[in-house]
Amino acid sequence: MVTLTVNGKTRSLDGPTPLEEFLKSHEVNTRFVAVAYNGTVLRKEEFSRVVLKEGDVVEIVRPVGGG
């Protein structure tokens, strides 16, 4: 079991999880999202190299349209 923080909330995962897998399982469109991992904003090319593990802090920001 892995415990991490996603957008300020504690989340539990079965084990270390690739970031891309986590985003897909939560139906996050990676074309239109910014992700900060442990305080560092990731480039989209880096998503495939990150594995979420115990104690990580992730912020997922989606654009909001309006007018």
C-alpha positions as CSV (number, residue, x, y, z in Angstrom):
1,M,0.0,0.0,0.0
2,V,1.3,3.5,-1.0
3,T,0.0,6.7,0.5
4,L,0.4,10.0,-1.3
5,T,-1.2,13.4,-1.6
6,V,-3.1,14.3,-4.8
7,N,-4.4,17.9,-5.0
8,G,-4.2,18.3,-1.2
9,K,-6.1,15.0,-0.4
10,T,-4.5,11.8,0.9
11,R,-4.9,8.9,-1.6
12,S,-4.0,5.3,-1.3
13,L,-2.7,3.1,-4.1
14,D,-2.1,-0.7,-4.1
15,G,1.6,-0.1,-4.8
16,P,4.0,2.1,-6.8
17,T,2.0,3.3,-9.8
18,P,3.2,4.9,-13.1
19,L,1.9,8.4,-13.3
20,E,0.5,7.8,-16.8
21,E,-1.5,4.8,-15.5
22,F,-2.8,6.8,-12.6
23,L,-3.9,9.7,-14.9
24,K,-5.6,7.3,-17.3
25,S,-7.4,5.4,-14.6
26,H,-8.8,8.8,-13.4
27,E,-9.8,9.8,-16.9
28,V,-7.4,12.7,-17.0
29,N,-6.8,13.9,-20.6
30,T,-3.0,14.4,-20.6
31,R,-3.2,16.7,-23.6
32,F,-4.9,19.4,-21.4
33,V,-3.3,19.1,-18.0
34,A,-0.4,20.3,-16.0
35,V,1.2,18.1,-13.3
36,A,3.5,19.1,-10.5
37,Y,5.3,16.2,-8.9
38,N,6.9,16.8,-5.5
39,G,7.0,20.6,-6.3
40,T,8.3,20.3,-9.8
41,V,6.2,20.9,-12.9
42,L,6.6,18.1,-15.3
43,R,6.9,18.3,-19.0
44,K,4.5,15.9,-20.7
45,E,7.4,13.8,-22.0
46,E,8.3,13.1,-18.3
47,F,5.0,11.6,-17.4
48,S,6.0,8.2,-18.6
49,R,9.2,8.2,-16.4
50,V,7.5,9.0,-13.1
51,V,6.4,6.3,-10.7
52,L,4.2,7.4,-7.8
53,K,5.4,6.1,-4.5
54,E,5.0,6.5,-0.8
55,G,4.9,10.2,0.4
56,D,4.8,11.8,-3.0
57,V,2.8,15.0,-3.5
58,V,1.1,15.5,-6.9
59,E,-0.9,18.5,-8.1
60,I,-3.0,18.0,-11.2
61,V,-4.3,21.2,-12.8
62,R,-6.9,21.2,-15.7
63,P,-7.7,24.3,-17.6
64,V,-11.1,25.9,-16.9
65,G,-12.9,27.8,-19.7
66,G,-15.3,30.5,-19.1
67,G,-16.3,33.9,-20.1
